[in-house]
Amino acid sequence: MRHLKRIPFRIQSPDRPPFAKSSLNKSSIPNSYVTKLALSAIASLAISASCLADDLIKPSIVGGRDAADGAFPWIAALVRADGAGNATERQFCGGALIAPNWILTAAHCIDEQPPTGFEIIVGQNDLDDAYTPVFPRSIHTHPSYHFRRLGRGSDLALIEIDPPVLDYPPVSINRALDRIVAGREVTALGWGRTDYNSNDDTNTLQQVELTLRDIDEYDDNHPAYDYFISTELNETEKGIYSGDSGGPLLIQSEDGEDWLIAGLTSNSIRNADNSLNVPFFTNVASVQDWIDRVLSSTDTVPESIPLLERVKPAKHPNGQSYAGYRIWPFAGQRKETLNLNANSAFDFLLWYPNSLQALNDGSFLIFDTRNELSQAPSIAELSIEHSRNYIDPLFTLAPFENAFFSRIRGNSSRTDHYASFTFDGLLPNQSYHLIGESSSQLYRQDPGNIELTTTYENPFPASPDSNYWLHLNPTSASKFITLLPEATHTLNSNQEASGILSSNSHPFRSPSTRIELFKANNLPGTNESLITLLPEFDGELILYSTNDGREIAYADQGAENETDELIIATADLYNSIIGVYNFDKDATGSFKLDLEPHVPASLAFGVEQRRGITSADEYFTDSNGKRITYESLTITNTRNYPFITVRVYGSYFDPGVAIYDGDGERLEFEFGEQLHTITFAAKARERYTIDVLNYEGPYVQNYEILVSGSQTQP
C-alpha cells in the first residue's frame, strides 16, 4: 500500500469556522479586483494547512480519564505565542521533557515553523492554571522526516528550550526494540476532544490505555516498518482522535517504577465515521542514535582522562609559547571549568576554534592568551568541573539535515544565540552548499596540520578526513541552517539525461536511501517547465532551493518503471538542485530524466488535466503575512449543461477550491481535503472561474482537475 491517505492529527478549531459561503457579496466590487479580494477574505478566516497557522492542529484523547496531578511532571504542551485566547485554546500539540533543555515532539507539529511562533508549558496538567512558559531556542527535525509523506520517515523533532527546566525530572526514552511487541499495554497522553462525535475538548491532561499491534499493511520493504508502531485498529470508544500530535505513547519499565517513551503520536488512516481508524506513532527506539547525537550538543560526557594529560606546553600560532589545556571536543560536548587555584578559574566553552590546535589524536589544545596560563600550572592545583553547556552548544550537521534557530525571548537573561557546528557524512570529491549562515566563517582543520584555516568557498570542497567548524554569529533574528551537496550532473532542456542510482550515490535522509543530484541548464523559455522521471526502480523526484536550502517541489505518481512528472516554475530552476532517489529500501538502478517546456492547456469539459500551482502563478498575502499562491482557471458553459461538476485532487497537499460566476459572485468554496468534488447549478453560456489555492507554504504543488457537465444533478 503506497498511497494510503495519512491524516496528521489536525482539525479545525471550533472558534475558527470556515469562511461562510454567503457572507461575501462581490457584486459591488470592480471585476478586476474581485478574485484577489475574495481570496484574501477567505484566507484570513480559513484554516491553513501548515501546523501552526489558524489553529490547524488540536490534540485530544478519546475515552480516557483525567491524569493525576504530578503523575507526568515532564509532560509538555506547545501553545501558540500570539496571545489570542487562553492556553487551552492556543494549545496545538504535545511533547515531553527528555532533558532539562530538550523537548521531544512530532516533526509535523513544528515543520517549517519559526521558533518564535510558539511557547511551551512544562509539567502542568491544567492548562487553565497560571504558567511560566519556556521558549524554543532551536528546532531539529529527524533527517528522514518528509512533511508531504508522513509514512516515509520518522515524524520526530527535538526542541531546544530556554531557560532549561530544572524543577521537573525528565522522562527517559525506550531504547529496546524488543519491548515493542503486539499485545503490550501502552498509555497515551494529551489534551483536547474527548469524544469522537463532539467538539468538546478539555483543559485537563487525559490518559488512555491502548494495546500495541503488529503493522502488516505494507510491503516488506516499506520504510514505515522502520519508523512507526501502531495500536489496535478501528477503536470507536477510546484512542487518539483528531489530535494529540507529538504527545507521548508510554510503556512502563520492567520493574514498573518508571515510564518510558515508546512512541509519539503522529497520524492515522481514517474515514469519516471512524469505522476505519488506524493510528500510527513514531517509534522512538528506532531513532535513538539521532536523539543522542542532538542531545550531546549540550550534554555532559566526562572523559576519563588523567590530569597529567590535560596540560601541555606548546607554541601558539601567534609565535608565543603557552600552556595549552587539552580537550577532546569531538568526544562529547560539555562545558568545563579549569580551576588552577583558589583565585583562578576559567570556563572553556568548546565552540570557539580560533584558539585551538589539533594534536592528531582526536584532542585539541586550547589557549588562554590573557597570560593566566602562560606558565604551566601545577597539576596539584588543577581540578576540572563538568557541567551542561546550555549557552553555546556544539551540534553535528549531516547533509540534508537542518536546524532552525530562534532569537531568545521571554525572561531569559540572554539576547543572543551562540552555537557551533561540526559536519558529519561528507563524501570525498563532493562539494557542499552551506546555507543560512553566510556571515560566519567556516574553519577547516586538515590531518597533520595543527592550525585551523578559514574556508571562504561556498559551495566548499569537502574531505571526510578533515574537521570543520562553523560558529553561528550571535543574532537577534531566526536562522535556518542546512547543508546541501552540490549537483554532480547537468540536465538540459529538451535533452534527455540518463543516470544510475547505486550504492555509491550520496546518502539521503536514511541509510537505505540514495540520491543523484542534477543542475538544470539551458532552461525552457516558458513560464513553467515539466520534469519527467522514468526509473527502472521505484524512484521519486525532489527539488531543493540553493538559496535557502528548503524543499520546494516533490513528485511521486508511479512505482517501478512508471513515470513521475513535476510541473514547476521555470524561474525556480535557476537556483535549485533536482534529486532522484529511491523509495524502496536500498533500491538501485538506471533512470531517465527529461526537462521540457510546459504550456498548460485551457480547461475543457471531460478532459482531465495535470497542473501545477507554482511561483509563476498569482498570489496574495493572508492576515498572518503568509503568501498564498493560486491558479485561476476559466471555462465557459458552451454546451449549456444545467449542472457542472469540478473534481480537484491534490498531489500530497489539500487544495482550496473557489468557484465564481460571470459576475464574480462566489458560488462555492471548499478546503481542508485532498479531494474535492463540487457540483453547482449552471447557466447556459456562462463563464465560470475556478481558483485552486495552495495554503501549504512556499512549495510547488501539483494537482489533477476534471470538469464535467450533466443534464441532471449527480
Rosetta blueprint (number, residue, H / E / L):
1 M L
2 R L
3 H L
4 L L
5 K L
6 R L
7 I E
8 P E
9 F L
10 R E
11 I L
12 Q L
13 S L
14 P L
15 D L
16 R L
17 P L
18 P L
19 F L
20 A L
21 K L
22 S L
23 S L
24 L L
25 N L
26 K L
27 S L
28 S L
29 I L
30 P L
31 N H
32 S H
33 Y H
34 V H
35 T H
36 K H
37 L H
38 A H
39 L H
40 S H
41 A H
42 I H
43 A H
44 S H
45 L H
46 A L
47 I L
48 S L
49 A L
50 S L
51 C L
52 L L
53 A H
54 D H
55 D H
56 L L
57 I E
58 K L
59 P L
60 S L
61 I E
62 V E
63 G L
64 G L
65 R E
66 D E
67 A L
68 A L
69 D L
70 G L
71 A L
72 F L
73 P L
74 W L
75 I E
76 A E
77 A E
78 L E
79 V E
80 R E
81 A L
82 D L
83 G L
84 A L
85 G L
86 N L
87 A H
88 T H
89 E H
90 R H
91 Q E
92 F E
93 C E
94 G E
95 G E
96 A E
97 L E
98 I E
99 A E
100 P L
101 N L
102 W E
103 I E
104 L E
105 T E
106 A L
107 A H
108 H H
109 C H
110 I H
111 D L
112 E L
113 Q L
114 P L
115 P H
116 T H
117 G H
118 F E
119 E E
120 I E
121 I E
122 V E
123 G L
124 Q L
125 N L
126 D E
127 L L
128 D L
129 D L
130 A L
131 Y L
132 T L
133 P L
134 V E
135 F E
136 P E
137 R E
138 S E
139 I E
140 H E
141 T E
142 H L
143 P L
144 S L
145 Y L
146 H L
147 F L
148 R L
149 R L
150 L H
151 G H
152 R H
153 G L
154 S L
155 D L
156 L L
157 A E
158 L E
159 I E
160 E E
161 I E
162 D E
163 P L
164 P L
165 V L
166 L L
167 D L
168 Y L
169 P L
170 P L
171 V L
172 S E
173 I E
174 N L
175 R L
176 A L
177 L H
178 D H
179 R H
180 I L
181 V L
182 A L
183 G L
184 R L
185 E E
186 V E
187 T E
188 A E
189 L E
190 G E
191 W L
192 G L
193 R L
194 T L
195 D L
196 Y L
197 N L
198 S L
199 N L
200 D L
201 D L
202 T L
203 N L
204 T E
205 L L
206 Q E
207 Q E
208 V E
209 E E
210 L E
211 T E
212 L E
213 R E
214 D L
215 I L
216 D L
217 E L
218 Y L
219 D L
220 D L
221 N L
222 H L
223 P L
224 A H
225 Y H
226 D H
227 Y H
228 F E
229 I E
230 S E
231 T E
232 E L
233 L L
234 N L
235 E L
236 T L
237 E L
238 K L
239 G E
240 I E
241 Y L
242 S L
243 G L
244 D L
245 S L
246 G L
247 G L
248 P E
249 L E
250 L E
251 I E
252 Q E
253 S L
254 E L
255 D L
256 G L
257 E L
258 D L
259 W E
260 L E
261 I E
262 A E
263 G E
264 L E
265 T E
266 S E
267 N E
268 S E
269 I E
270 R E
271 N L
272 A L
273 D L
274 N L
275 S L
276 L L
277 N E
278 V E
279 P E
280 F E
281 F E
282 T E
283 N E
284 V L
285 A H
286 S H
287 V H
288 Q H
289 D H
290 W H
291 I H
292 D H
293 R H
294 V H
295 L H
296 S L
297 S L
298 T L
299 D L
300 T L
301 V L
302 P L
303 E L
304 S L
305 I L
306 P L
307 L H
308 L H
309 E H
310 R L
311 V E
312 K E
313 P E
314 A E
315 K E
316 H L
317 P L
318 N L
319 G L
320 Q L
321 S E
322 Y E
323 A E
324 G E
325 Y E
326 R E
327 I E
328 W L
329 P H
330 F H
331 A H
332 G L
333 Q L
334 R L
335 K E
336 E E
337 T E
338 L E
339 N E
340 L E
341 N E
342 A L
343 N L
344 S E
345 A E
346 F E
347 D E
348 F E
349 L E
350 L L
351 W L
352 Y L
353 P H
354 N H
355 S H
356 L E
357 Q E
358 A E
359 L L
360 N L
361 D L
362 G L
363 S L
364 F E
365 L E
366 I E
367 F L
368 D L
369 T L
370 R L
371 N L
372 E L
373 L L
374 S L
375 Q L
376 A L
377 P L
378 S L
379 I H
380 A H
381 E H
382 L L
383 S E
384 I E
385 E E
386 H E
387 S E
388 R L
389 N L
390 Y L
391 I L
392 D L
393 P L
394 L E
395 F E
396 T E
397 L E
398 A L
399 P L
400 F L
401 E L
402 N E
403 A E
404 F E
405 F E
406 S L
407 R L
408 I L
409 R L
410 G L
411 N L
412 S L
413 S L
414 R L
415 T L
416 D L
417 H L
418 Y L
419 A E
420 S E
421 F E
422 T E
423 F E
424 D L
425 G L
426 L L
427 L L
428 P L
429 N L
430 Q L
431 S E
432 Y E
433 H E
434 L E
435 I E
436 G L
437 E L
438 S L
439 S L
440 S L
441 Q L
442 L E
443 Y E
444 R E
445 Q E
446 D L
447 P L
448 G L
449 N L
450 I L
451 E L
452 L L
453 T E
454 T E
455 T E
456 Y L
457 E L
458 N L
459 P L
460 F E
461 P E
462 A L
463 S L
464 P L
465 D L
466 S L
467 N E
468 Y E
469 W E
470 L E
471 H E
472 L E
473 N L
474 P L
475 T L
476 S L
477 A L
478 S L
479 K E
480 F E
481 I E
482 T E
483 L E
484 L E
485 P E
486 E L
487 A L
488 T L
489 H E
490 T E
491 L E
492 N E
493 S E
494 N L
495 Q E
496 E L
497 A E
498 S E
499 G E
500 I E
501 L E
502 S L
503 S L
504 N L
505 S L
506 H E
507 P E
508 F L
509 R L
510 S L
511 P L
512 S L
513 T L
514 R E
515 I E
516 E E
517 L E
518 F E
519 K E
520 A E
521 N E
522 N L
523 L L
524 P L
525 G L
526 T L
527 N L
528 E E
529 S E
530 L E
531 I E
532 T E
533 L E
534 L E
535 P E
536 E L
537 F L
538 D L
539 G E
540 E E
541 L E
542 I E
543 L E
544 Y E
545 S E
546 T L
547 N L
548 D L
549 G L
550 R L
551 E E
552 I E
553 A E
554 Y E
555 A E
556 D L
557 Q L
558 G L
559 A L
560 E L
561 N L
562 E L
563 T L
564 D E
565 E E
566 L E
567 I E
568 I E
569 A E
570 T H
571 A H
572 D H
573 L H
574 Y L
575 N L
576 S E
577 I E
578 I E
579 G E
580 V E
581 Y E
582 N E
583 F L
584 D L
585 K L
586 D L
587 A L
588 T L
589 G E
590 S E
591 F E
592 K E
593 L E
594 D E
595 L E
596 E E
597 P E
598 H E
599 V L
600 P L
601 A L
602 S L
603 L L
604 A L
605 F E
606 G L
607 V L
608 E L
609 Q E
610 R E
611 R E
612 G E
613 I E
614 T L
615 S L
616 A L
617 D L
618 E E
619 Y E
620 F E
621 T E
622 D L
623 S L
624 N L
625 G L
626 K L
627 R E
628 I E
629 T E
630 Y E
631 E E
632 S E
633 L E
634 T E
635 I E
636 T E
637 N L
638 T L
639 R L
640 N L
641 Y L
642 P L
643 F E
644 I E
645 T E
646 V E
647 R E
648 V E
649 Y E
650 G E
651 S L
652 Y L
653 F L
654 D L
655 P L
656 G E
657 V E
658 A E
659 I E
660 Y E
661 D L
662 G L
663 D L
664 G L
665 E L
666 R E
667 L E
668 E E
669 F E
670 E E
671 F L
672 G L
673 E L
674 Q L
675 L E
676 H E
677 T E
678 I E
679 T E
680 F E
681 A E
682 A L
683 K L
684 A L
685 R L
686 E L
687 R E
688 Y E
689 T E
690 I E
691 D E
692 V E
693 L E
694 N E
695 Y L
696 E L
697 G L
698 P L
699 Y L
700 V L
701 Q E
702 N E
703 Y E
704 E E
705 I E
706 L E
707 V E
708 S E
709 G E
710 S E
711 Q L
712 T L
713 Q L
714 P L
